[in-house]
Amino acid sequence: MDIQVTDAKLREVFKQNAPPSNERHLAAALRPDRPEEPTRAPGLTAKATRRRWTLRTAAIMVAVLMLIAAAGIGAWKIVSHVGQDDWIIVINDPVISPTTGGTPTTAEAECLLATVTDGVWELRVDRWGRLDNVRLPSDWLPETAYVQMEDPTTFQVVISEGGTRVSIEGDWGVHHHTVEGERSSADSDRIWYDFDISAGGRFVIWQTADGLQAEETIYGSGRPMLRSLRGSLVKTGATEINTGESSLFPVRVDGKWGFIDSAGTIQIEPQFAGVRRLEGEGGLVGFNEGLCAVQLVKDGPWGFVDTSGQVIIEPQFDLAQWFSEGLAVVRNAGHWYFIDETGAMVLGPFSGAIGFSGGLALIVDEEGGPTLIDRKGSKVPEVEGPDGLRLSIAGGYSEGLAVAYTIEGAGSAPAGLAGYVDESSALVIEPRFSVAGDFSEDLAPVGVGENDDVMEYGYIDKTGDWAIQPQFWLANPLSEGLAAVAVKAKDGVRWGYIDRTGAWKIQPRFDEAHDFSEGLAVVWLDNTCHYIDTTGAVVITVQGMGFDFAGGVARVGGGFDGSPSYIDRTGSVIWRGE
């Protein structure tokens, strides 16, 4: 008989009577919207997936039905009698209709998908799961396994791409975490997303009489679950998704700074004496996480404005950087601090500081040494490995993993080699690399070799296995499915692009190559800057320097203190700097 269960007594019946080959399916049976086999309909389909088990005797069937009646766990029905001793029975979890109090109707099942629309939501976490008896990451815990939290917290949840993608950001303990996932199934019971992180995880949404509920569960590297949190899911009322970057770009007019949109129209009139801008991957981006540091008068103090131009944090700092993961670095009276979005100093003073990335920040302590701290300002401790191995985390987490270097070797891992740890500080990839980079799109560039002359770069997956064997002179992380890599040629070093299998997609012919952003990448050839598409064709050529596209716009020319110009994806100039 085909069975879906949540009751512990039924679990025991299966363990005692199901064939041994089926024992590994127990956890899958507790997830009615997650078939083990990839048979669920893709996209927006709302078909319920069903796990079929066949038990060979009518006696077992009767015993199970008696337990169902006693436990009262939900609706059941005989679907078909497929043989003399074989019955197919479906038992559904007791999903409650908010209108009738019974099983949801077809219209209500469709309504669940229609309700969870693109936009900004809040997961108001108010209970955490007790994980002592969890056997597998796939276990679905009953509500009785969750304990009310003394200090509830709130995560921001962004649903996008027609409900098929989710991203979650918030604070849990000392960690500020950001995870993303893709919808893997949807039916009348639940909408299920799988996280794109090392050990995996899930975000599940379901309907109750009190409204939408959701669960965020992070799987562990040495245990089935690292944590499981539940709470109500409420839409904030925002009609647009805030990705952290506004589509506003700083421009200078008659010595004053203002902001234009992606069409080149002024949205905030030029009025500021100074604007703090981000250089690097995004070119020139004034706003980050909805705020931008500005000076109202020349050589005056720095404060912050929002995307309407309104002052949110009064000018009071000697210097201010940009917001990252909810905090910004500022300098006051020769010391460095982290402030929150109200302007309150929450961490510091330090002798120096760089903003948070991947839940960690680099500061300079009173003794002048660089130190990593978490969001509570605590020094990140060393990682203890096997046989006395000790490692130091080198930077923030990326896709759930952080690079860590050995500071005291053991066995075949001498000091100075790099491995990876997860967010629980457990060593998950043994240190054996000379250089290690961040994970991106499930792969990380790593180098092996004693020095730069013999160093070769390849890519590993999240188990530490080679996905692409070492063969490159330099290698960048994957971006939009392609990675910029360099090889030595007769006439010097040449850059090209490979896919995640290591196959060349754009042959190495460039003097310099940047990562792809919004389908285009900056390359240099014969001292000229170009933009290429994913086929390698040159689509835009610019005078001077070009920077990566962000929000459909790229900055060209203009140094850090210069007046920038901007182009769109066709290469047309939407704003020409003064």
C-alpha positions in Angstrom: 0.0 0.0 0.0 1.1 3.5 -0.8 1.4 5.5 2.4 2.3 9.0 3.6 2.6 9.4 7.3 3.6 11.9 10.0 2.7 9.9 13.1 5.5 8.2 15.1 3.5 5.0 15.7 3.1 4.5 11.9 6.8 5.0 11.5 7.4 2.1 13.8 4.9 -0.1 11.8 6.8 0.6 8.7 10.1 -0.1 10.3 8.8 -3.5 11.6 7.0 -4.6 8.4 8.4 -2.8 5.4 11.0 -4.7 3.3 14.6 -3.7 4.3 15.2 -2.1 1.0 12.4 0.4 1.8 13.7 1.4 5.2 15.7 4.3 3.6 12.5 5.7 2.3 11.0 6.4 5.7 12.0 10.1 5.8 10.8 10.6 2.2 7.4 9.3 3.2 7.2 12.1 5.8 7.6 14.7 3.1 4.5 14.3 0.9 5.6 17.1 -1.4 9.1 15.6 -1.9 9.2 12.4 -4.0 12.6 10.7 -4.0 12.4 10.1 -7.7 12.3 13.2 -9.9 8.8 12.6 -11.0 7.2 15.8 -9.8 5.8 18.2 -12.4 8.1 21.3 -12.9 7.2 25.0 -12.7 3.8 26.1 -11.3 2.1 22.7 -11.3 0.3 21.9 -8.1 0.1 18.1 -8.4 0.4 16.2 -5.1 3.3 13.8 -5.3 2.7 10.4 -3.8 5.2 7.7 -2.4 4.1 4.2 -3.2 5.0 1.4 -0.9 3.5 -2.1 -1.3 3.1 -4.3 1.8 2.3 -7.8 1.0 -0.3 -8.9 3.5 -3.8 -7.8 4.4 -3.0 -8.1 8.1 -0.4 -5.3 7.9 -2.9 -3.2 6.0 -5.5 -3.7 8.7 -3.0 -2.9 11.5 -2.0 0.3 9.8 -5.6 1.4 9.3 -6.3 0.8 13.0 -3.5 3.0 13.9 -4.7 5.7 11.5 -8.1 5.7 13.1 -6.6 5.8 16.6 -4.1 8.6 15.8 -6.6 10.7 13.8 -3.8 12.0 11.7 -5.7 12.9 8.6 -7.8 11.8 5.7 -7.2 8.4 3.9 -8.7 6.5 1.1 -8.1 3.3 -0.8 -7.0 4.3 -4.3 -7.0 0.9 -5.9 -6.8 -2.8 -5.4 -3.9 -3.8 -7.6 -3.6 -7.5 -6.7 -4.6 -10.3 -4.5 -2.6 -9.0 -1.6 -1.5 -5.5 -2.9 -3.4 -2.3 -2.0 -2.5 1.3 -2.6 -3.5 3.6 0.2 -2.8 7.3 0.5 -2.7 9.0 3.9 -2.6 12.8 3.7 -1.2 15.2 6.4 -4.0 17.2 8.1 -3.7 20.4 6.2 -6.4 22.7 7.4 -8.6 24.8 5.2 -8.7 28.3 6.5 -12.4 28.7 5.4 -14.0 25.3 6.2 -11.6 23.9 8.8 -11.4 20.7 6.7 -9.3 19.4 3.8 -8.4 22.2 1.3 -10.4 22.3 -1.8 -8.8 22.4 -5.3 -9.4 26.1 -5.4 -7.7 26.6 -2.1 -4.8 24.5 -3.2 -4.3 26.7 -6.2 -4.8 29.7 -3.9 -1.7 28.7 -1.9 0.5 29.2 -5.0 -1.4 32.3 -5.9 -0.9 33.7 -2.4 2.8 33.3 -2.3 3.6 36.0 -4.9 6.8 37.8 -5.8 7.8 40.5 -3.3 9.2 41.1 0.2 7.9 39.0 3.1 8.8 38.6 6.7 9.4 35.3 8.4 8.6 36.1 12.0 10.5 33.3 13.7 9.0 32.4 17.0 10.0 28.7 17.6 13.0 26.5 17.1 13.2 22.7 16.6 14.6 20.2 19.0 16.9 18.1 16.8 18.0 15.3 19.2 16.0 12.5 17.5 16.5 13.6 13.9 17.8 10.7 11.8 18.0 12.2 8.3 18.1 15.8 6.9 14.8 14.9 5.1 12.9 14.3 8.3 9.8 16.4 8.6 9.4 17.3 12.3 6.0 17.4 14.0 5.0 20.7 15.5 5.4 19.2 19.0 9.2 19.1 18.3 9.3 22.9 18.3 9.8 25.2 21.3 8.7 28.8 21.6 11.5 31.3 21.5 12.0 33.8 24.4 13.4 36.3 21.9 11.7 36.0 18.5 13.5 37.3 15.5 12.5 38.3 12.0 14.1 37.3 8.6 13.5 39.1 5.4 12.2 36.8 2.7 12.3 37.7 -1.0 10.2 35.7 -3.4 11.1 36.3 -7.0 11.0 34.9 -10.6 7.3 34.0 -10.5 7.6 32.3 -7.1 10.4 30.0 -8.2 13.2 31.6 -6.3 13.6 32.6 -2.6 16.3 34.5 -0.7 16.4 34.9 3.1 18.4 37.3 5.1 18.6 37.8 8.9 20.4 37.4 12.1 20.6 34.1 14.0 22.9 34.1 17.1 26.2 35.6 16.1 25.7 35.0 12.4 24.1 37.3 9.8 23.2 34.8 7.2 21.9 35.0 3.6 20.7 31.9 1.8 19.0 31.4 -1.6 17.0 28.6 -3.0 14.9 27.3 -5.9 11.4 25.9 -5.7 11.5 22.1 -6.1 7.9 21.3 -5.6 4.4 22.8 -4.9 1.1 21.1 -4.2 -1.9 21.6 -2.0 0.0 20.9 1.2 3.3 22.9 0.9 5.5 24.9 -1.3 9.1 23.6 -1.0 12.4 25.4 -1.8 15.9 23.8 -1.8 18.8 26.0 -0.6 21.9 26.5 -2.7 24.3 25.9 0.1 27.0 23.3 0.9 25.1 20.8 3.1 21.7 21.8 1.8 18.6 23.1 3.4 15.0 23.9 2.8 12.4 26.6 3.0 8.8 25.4 3.2 5.5 27.3 3.2 2.1 26.0 4.2 -1.3 27.3 5.0 -3.0 27.1 8.5 -6.2 28.5 10.0 -4.0 31.4 11.3 -2.4 32.2 8.0 0.8 31.2 6.2 3.5 29.4 8.2 7.1 28.8 7.0 10.1 26.8 8.1 13.8 27.4 7.4 16.0 24.4 8.0 19.7 24.2 7.4 21.2 20.8 7.1 24.5 19.9 8.9 27.8 18.6 7.7 28.3 16.2 10.6 24.7 15.8 11.7 21.4 15.8 9.9 20.2 19.3 10.8 22.1 22.3 12.0 19.0 24.2 12.9 15.2 24.3 12.1 13.1 27.5 12.7 9.5 28.1 12.1 7.2 31.1 12.3 4.5 33.1 10.5 5.1 34.4 7.0 3.7 37.8 6.3 4.0 40.0 3.3 5.4 43.5 4.1 3.3 45.3 1.5 6.3 46.2 -0.6 5.4 46.0 -4.3 8.9 45.9 -5.5 11.7 43.6 -4.5 14.6 45.4 -2.7 17.7 43.6 -3.9 20.0 45.8 -1.8 21.0 48.1 -4.7 18.9 50.9 -5.9 19.0 51.7 -9.6 20.3 55.1 -8.8 23.7 56.3 -10.0 25.8 59.2 -8.8 26.5 62.1 -11.2 28.2 65.5 -10.7 26.8 68.7 -12.0 28.6 72.0 -11.4 30.6 70.4 -8.6 27.5 69.0 -6.8 26.5 65.4 -6.7 23.1 64.0 -7.4 21.6 60.7 -8.7 20.1 59.5 -12.0 18.1 56.4 -12.9 18.9 53.8 -15.5 17.3 56.1 -18.2 19.6 58.9 -17.4 16.9 61.0 -15.7 17.9 63.0 -12.6 16.0 61.5 -9.6 17.8 63.3 -6.8 18.9 66.9 -7.6 22.6 67.6 -7.4 23.1 69.1 -3.9 25.8 67.1 -2.1 29.4 68.1 -1.7 30.6 64.5 -1.6 29.2 61.0 -2.2 30.7 57.8 -1.0 30.9 55.4 -3.9 31.7 51.8 -4.3 34.6 51.0 -6.7 35.1 47.5 -8.1 32.7 44.9 -9.4 29.8 47.2 -9.6 31.8 50.1 -11.0 30.2 53.1 -9.3 27.2 52.5 -7.1 26.2 55.2 -4.7 23.5 53.3 -2.8 23.9 50.1 -1.0 21.1 48.5 1.1 19.0 51.6 0.5 21.4 54.2 1.9 24.3 56.3 0.6 27.0 58.2 2.6 27.1 61.9 1.6 28.6 65.2 2.7 26.3 68.2 2.7 29.2 70.7 2.7 32.8 70.4 1.4 35.1 68.9 4.0 32.2 68.5 6.3 31.0 65.4 8.3 29.5 62.4 6.6 25.9 61.2 7.0 23.5 59.0 5.1 20.5 59.7 2.8 17.9 57.3 1.5 16.8 56.9 -2.2 14.5 59.8 -2.0 17.4 62.1 -0.9 16.1 62.5 2.6 18.8 62.6 5.4 18.3 59.4 7.5 21.5 59.6 9.6 22.7 63.1 10.4 26.2 64.1 9.2 28.5 63.4 12.2 31.3 61.2 11.0 34.8 62.0 9.9 34.5 59.3 7.2 31.7 56.8 6.2 31.7 53.7 4.0 28.7 51.9 2.7 26.2 49.6 4.3 26.8 45.9 4.1 24.8 43.2 5.8 23.0 45.9 7.8 26.1 47.7 9.2 28.4 50.4 7.9 31.9 51.3 8.8 32.5 54.9 10.0 35.4 56.8 11.5 35.0 59.2 14.4 37.7 61.0 16.4 40.4 58.7 14.9 38.6 55.4 15.8 36.6 53.1 13.6 33.1 51.8 14.4 30.2 49.9 12.9 26.9 51.7 12.9 23.4 50.3 12.3 20.7 51.9 10.1 19.7 54.2 12.8 23.2 55.6 13.1 23.9 54.0 16.5 27.4 52.8 17.1 27.0 49.0 17.7 30.6 47.8 17.4 34.0 49.4 18.2 36.2 51.3 18.7 38.8 49.7 16.4 42.0 50.9 14.9 40.7 50.0 11.5 37.8 48.2 9.9 36.5 46.7 6.6 32.8 46.1 6.2 31.0 42.8 6.8 30.9 40.1 4.1 29.6 36.6 4.5 28.8 37.3 8.2 32.3 38.3 9.2 34.4 41.6 9.1 38.1 42.4 9.3 39.2 44.8 11.9 42.5 46.1 13.2 42.8 45.5 17.0 44.5 47.7 19.5 47.8 45.9 19.0 47.7 46.6 15.3 46.9 43.1 14.2 44.2 42.1 11.7 41.3 40.1 13.3 38.1 38.7 12.0 35.0 39.4 14.1 31.4 38.3 14.0 28.3 40.6 14.2 28.5 40.7 17.9 32.1 41.9 17.8 33.5 38.7 19.1 36.8 37.5 17.7 36.3 34.5 15.4 37.9 31.5 17.2 40.4 29.1 15.7 39.1 25.9 14.3 40.1 22.7 15.9 40.8 19.8 13.5 41.8 16.2 13.9 45.1 15.2 15.5 45.8 18.6 16.9 45.3 20.4 13.6 44.4 24.1 14.1 43.1 26.5 11.5 42.3 30.2 11.2 39.3 31.3 9.2 40.5 33.7 6.5 37.3 35.6 5.5 33.5 35.5 5.3 31.2 32.7 4.3 30.3 32.1 0.7 27.5 29.6 -0.1 27.8 28.3 3.5 31.6 27.7 3.5 34.6 29.8 4.5 38.3 29.4 3.6 40.5 28.4 6.6 44.3 28.1 6.7 46.3 25.8 8.9 48.3 27.6 11.6 49.5 24.4 13.2 49.8 21.5 10.9 49.2 17.8 11.6 50.1 14.7 9.6 49.9 15.4 5.8 48.5 19.0 6.4 51.4 21.3 7.2 50.9 24.9 8.3 49.8 27.3 5.5 47.5 25.1 3.6 43.8 26.0 2.9 40.7 24.1 3.5 37.0 24.9 4.1 34.8 25.1 7.2 31.0 25.3 7.5 29.0 27.8 9.5 29.3 25.6 12.6 33.1 25.9 12.3 33.3 22.2 11.4 36.1 21.3 9.0 34.4 19.9 5.9 37.2 20.1 3.2 40.6 19.0 4.4 43.4 21.6 4.0 45.5 20.6 1.0 45.5 23.7 -1.2 48.1 26.5 -1.5 45.4 29.1 -2.4 41.7 28.9 -2.1 38.9 31.1 -3.3 35.2 31.6 -2.5 32.6 29.2 -3.7 30.3 30.5 -6.4 27.7 28.5 -8.2 28.8 25.4 -6.2 32.5 25.5 -7.3 35.6 27.2 -5.9 38.9 28.1 -7.6 41.9 26.6 -5.7 45.6 26.6 -6.4 48.2 23.8 -5.8 51.9 24.2 -6.0 54.8 25.5 -3.9 55.1 28.9 -5.4 53.7 31.1 -8.2 56.1 29.7 -10.8 54.6 26.2 -10.5 51.1 27.1 -9.1 48.2 25.7 -11.1 44.5 26.5 -10.5 41.5 24.2 -10.8 38.0 24.0 -9.3 36.6 21.9 -6.5 33.0 21.0 -5.6 31.6 21.2 -2.0 32.8 17.8 -1.2 36.4 18.8 -2.0 36.6 16.7 -5.1 38.1 18.1 -8.3 35.4 19.3 -10.7 38.0 20.8 -13.0 41.6 19.5 -12.7 44.4 22.1 -12.0 45.7 23.5 -15.3 45.3 27.3 -15.3 47.7 30.0 -14.4 45.0 32.0 -12.7 41.2 31.4 -12.2 38.2 33.5 -11.1 35.0 32.2 -9.5 32.1 31.2 -11.7 29.8 34.0 -12.7 26.6 33.5 -14.7 27.9 30.0 -15.7 31.3 31.1 -16.9 34.7 31.6 -15.3 37.5 33.8 -16.4 40.8 31.9 -16.4 44.3 32.6 -17.6 46.8 30.4 -19.4 50.5 31.0 -20.3 51.1 31.5 -24.0 54.1 32.3 -26.1 53.3 36.0 -26.1 52.4 36.2 -22.4 49.4 35.4 -20.3 46.0 35.2 -22.1 42.5 35.2 -20.6 39.4 33.3 -21.8 36.3 31.7 -20.3 35.4 28.2 -19.4 32.1 26.6 -18.3 31.6 24.5 -15.1 32.9 21.4 -16.9 36.2 23.1 -17.8 35.4 23.3 -21.5 36.5 26.4 -23.3 33.6 28.6 -24.2 35.6 31.7 -25.2 39.1 30.9 -26.3 42.0 32.7 -24.4 42.9 35.8 -26.3 42.5 38.7 -24.0 45.0 40.6 -22.0 42.6 40.9 -19.1 39.1 39.6 -18.4 36.5 40.4 -15.8 33.6 38.3 -14.6 30.3 38.3 -16.5 27.6 40.6 -15.1 24.1 40.9 -16.7 25.3 38.9 -19.7 28.3 41.1 -20.5 32.0 41.1 -19.4 34.7 43.7 -19.5 37.9 42.6 -21.4 41.0 44.3 -22.5 42.8 43.7 -25.8 45.6 45.7 -27.3 45.1 48.5 -24.6 41.5 48.9 -25.5 38.5 48.2 -23.3 35.6 46.2 -24.7 32.4 44.5 -23.5 31.8 41.0 -24.9 28.8 38.7 -24.7 28.7 35.1 -23.7 29.8 34.0 -27.2 33.0 36.1 -27.0 31.7 38.7 -29.6 32.7 42.3 -28.9 29.5 44.3 -28.6 30.7 47.6 -27.0 34.0 49.4 -27.2 34.7 52.3 -24.9 37.3 55.0 -24.5 39.2 54.6 -21.2 38.0 52.3 -18.5 34.8 50.3 -18.4 33.2 48.8 -15.3 30.7 46.0 -14.8 27.0 46.4 -15.6 24.6 46.8 -12.7 20.9 47.6 -13.1 21.3 47.8 -16.8 23.9 50.5 -16.6 27.7 50.6 -16.6 30.1 53.4 -15.6 32.8 54.4 -18.1 35.6 56.8 -17.5 35.9 59.1 -14.4 38.3 58.2 -11.6 37.3 57.9 -8.0 37.1 61.7 -7.7 36.2 62.2 -11.3 32.8 62.8 -13.0 31.5 59.5 -14.4 29.7 58.8 -17.6 27.2 55.9 -18.0 26.2 53.7 -20.9 23.3 51.2 -21.3 23.5 47.7 -22.7 23.5 48.9 -26.3 26.5 51.1 -25.7 24.5 54.3 -25.9 25.6 57.1 -23.5 22.8 57.9 -21.0 24.9 60.4 -19.1 28.1 62.2 -20.1 30.2 63.4 -17.2 31.4 67.0 -16.9 
